[in-house]
Amino acid sequence: MDGLIVKGIGGFYYVKAAGGEVYQCRARGAFKKDGVTPTVGDAVDFEPLDEEEGVVNSIKPRKNIFIRPPIANIDCFVVIVAAARPAPNLGVLDKFLVSAERADTEVAICINKVDIGKPETIREIVDIYSGIYRVQQISCATGQGIEGLPGLFKGKRCALAGPSGAGKSTLLNLLHGGLGLETGSVSGKTERGRHTTRHVELFEMGFGGMMFDTPGFTSFEMNDMEAAELAGCYPEMAACLGQCRFDDCRHVKEPGCAVLEAVAGKRIAASRYASYLRQLEEISGARR
């Protein structure tokens, strides 16, 4: 029987069948032997054992997969960045965006808390990213901009990502209207949010899309990426590839580098290029 894994807790996989029934399933022992782990978002073949329990037999081919947190088959990666409390960190934002590009998903950026953010801070984020990605300004507290999101996410499986305290669970509650997910406050001392999501779950939304709620999309490590891949994960840099003097150009200090020329000409934002250099060093450090 065909099904979709919508939740995973403690070795159990909750599989939703075509008729809407949800079965608590274990995975066949062969998965562990083959080093394969069923993941929320996977389309699977499963066998019901009774009206409530079943066993996952096989996983259908995946569009993409993330390891931390474990989710699969994302259509759109929605990065939530707060305009204030916590203050936006563009380096962290760029890591999310690189991960989304590498997984070949659509990307949308939601700037939350625009009701309390400084206008110049919001404008900086919009100026840097609006020419590359779809950017939506919202406030989960006042409802500003929320009405435009269902049309953006309709018919897609979307994963919300962003630093703790940016408003991921709050936004999911607003979009669904009945989840009642636990949300956390932001520490006044550190301006860091507190994690509130403890397991991965995929929710069906009333507007015709699906949303992942995850505990782990708060940061990313770059140690599973090759240095040569990185520039291609920046769309504005990818447009320059093939135009450098040297085929193996790393876009750091090589003469005749089209990326460096674009940075000098302000066609690539200085903050984006700084993120690229930091990530390149992180990848190189992991290899060493």
N, C-alpha and C positions, 0 to 999 in steps of 0.2 A: 504494500500500500504506500502511496506517495504521501509525504508529509513535510512540514517545515519546523525546524527546531526554533522555539520561541523563548526558551529559558534553559539555563544550565546551572544546577546547584549540586555540589557535593557528589559528582559522578552520575547524577541523574540528568536526563535530557527530556524536556517537556516538548513533545511533538504534536503539532496541530495538524489534524487531517483535513482533507478537502471539505468535509462536511462541518467543520468547526469543532469537532471533539478534540480534546487534548489528552494525550496519553503520557504517563510517566514511564520513561524508557531507560534501560541500560543499553550499552553498546556491546556488540559481539566482541569476544575475546580477540578476534583476528585484528581488530583495530590497534590494540596495544602492541601486538606482535609486529605489525607493519609500521609502527610509529606514527599512526594517524589518530587525531583527536576530533571527534564530532564537535561542531562549533555552532553557537547561536547564529541563525541566518542560513544555515545549510539546508538545502533541499535534500531529502533523504528517502530511501526506501525502508519502511519499517514493518514489523509484523506485530499486530495486536495479540496479546496473550489472554486478555479478558476485556472488560469494558473500561478499565482504568489503566492497565499496564501493558507494556510492549517491549520490543527489542529492536534496536536500529541495526539493519542489515548492511546498508551501503550508503555512501555519500555521492550525490550527483556532482558533476564537474562544477568548480567554483569560478566565479567571475574575478574575485579577489579575496584575500584573507589578511586579517591583522592578528598578530600573536598576542600583543598586550594592549588592550584586552582582546580576548579571543572572539572575534565576530567575522562573519563572511558575507560576501555578496552585497556590498554597499553600492548604491547608485549615486548618492550625494553625501559629501562630507561637509557638515555644517560646523564651522568654527565660531564659538562664542568668545568674544573678548569684551571685558568690561571697560567702560570709559573711565571708571574710578572704582576704588574699593572692591577688588585690588586694582592698582594702577596697571595699565596695559604694558606688557612686555613684548615688543615687536620681535625679538629674537625667538621667544617661545612660540609666538604666532607663526613665524616662518617655518619652524620645525613641523608644526601641524600641517602646514600647506605643502611642504616637501613630501611628507608621508602620504598625503592625499594624492598628489601628482604621481607618486611612484605606484600607487594602487590603481591609477587610471580611473579616478572617480570625478564626478562634477564637484565643484567647490562653491560654497557660499560663506560669506563672513557676516555675522550678526554682531553689531556693536551694541551691547546692552548697557543699561544705566545711563543713557544719554540725558536723562533728567537731572543727574547730579554731576556729570562729567563736564570738564572745562571745554568750551567751544573750540579752542585752539587744539586741544588734544584730539577731539573727534575729527576736526578738519584734517589733521596730520594723517590719521589712519585712512580717511576717505581719499585724500590726495595720493597716497602711496599705492593703495590697493584697488581703487575703483576702475582703473584702466586695465586691470588684469582679471579680477574676479567680481562677481556680483556682491555688492555690499549693501546691507540693510541696517538702518539705524532703528533700534527698538528700546523700549523700556518695559521690563516685566512688571515694574511697580505701577506705572500709569497706563499701560496698554498701548502706548505709542508704537506704531509700526507693526504690531502683532497681526493686524487684519490682513496684511499682505503676504504672510508666510504660508498659509495653507495652499495658495495658488502656486507658490514656489516649490513646495514639497509634494504636491499631489501626484500620486501614482509612482512614487519613488520610495526606496528604502534608504532612510537617512540616518547617519550617525552624528550625534552631537558631541563635540569635543571642545576643550578649553580648560583653562586653569580652574582649580577649585575656587568657588565663590563667584565665578563669572555669571552663573545663573542657568546652568544646563537643566537641572531638575525642575526649577521654577518655570522655565520656558516650556518644558514638556508637560507640566501640569496645566499650563494655560492653553496649550494647543489641544490637549486631550479633553480637559474639562472634568475628568472624573477619576484620575489616577491616585491623587493624594500622596504623591511621592514625598519622602522626607527631604526637606531642604535645610541647608546649613547657613549659619551666620558667618561673617567675616571677622577675624580677630582684629580688634582695634590696635593692638600692638604691632603685629606683623603684617597686617592687611592681606593675610592669606586666608583662603576659604578652608572650611573643614569638609572632608570627604563625607558624603551621605549615602551614596549608592554602593551597595555591597555585593551585588551580583549582576550578571548581564541578562537583559530581558529585551524582547522585541515586542513592541506594542502596535496594534492596529489602530489607525487614527480615523476619526469620523469623516475626514475630508478625502479619504481614498489613498492614503499613503501609510507607511510604517516607519516607526522610530525606534532606534536602539537606545536603551538607557544603560550606561556602562559605568563601572567604578574606576576605569583606568585611563581614559583619554584625557589625562592632565599633563603629560609630558612624554617625550620620545627620546630614545637613544638612537644614535646614527651608526652604531657599530656593525650593523648588518648590511650596510650599503657600501658599494665601491665608489672611490673618489671620482672615477670617470663618469658615474651616473649623475652626480649631483647637479651640475649645471643644467642638465636637461629637465630637472624638476623645478626650475625657475622659468616660467614661460617667457619672460622678457629676455632671459639669457639664452634660452633655447632658440629664439629667433636669430641669434647671432652665430650659432654653431655652424661650422663649415666656412666661416668667413675669416677665421684667424690665419695668420701666416703659417703657423705650425699645426699639424694635424693632432698632435698630442698636447695642445695648449691646455694648461690648467687655469688660465685666466687670473693669474696672480701678479706676475711682473714681466711676462714674456713680451718682447717687441711685436708689434703688428697684431695685438690682441683686439678683436672686435668688441669683446665684452668690456674691456678697460676703456675703449673709446666711447662706448655707450654710457658708461658710468661718468666719464669726464663730460660728456654732452648732456648729462642729466636725463637721459632716456631710461636709465636704470637708477632707481632710488639708492642713495648712499647707504641707507639702513638695510636695504635688501642685500646689497653687495657685502656689507659688513657681516650679515648673517651667513652668507655663503662662505666667507673666509673662516668664520668660527666653526661652521659645520665641517668644512674641509679639514681643518686642523683636528677636529674631534674624530673624524674618520681615520685620519692618518695616525693619530695617537692610539686608537683602538687596534690598528694593524700592527703597530710597534709592540 
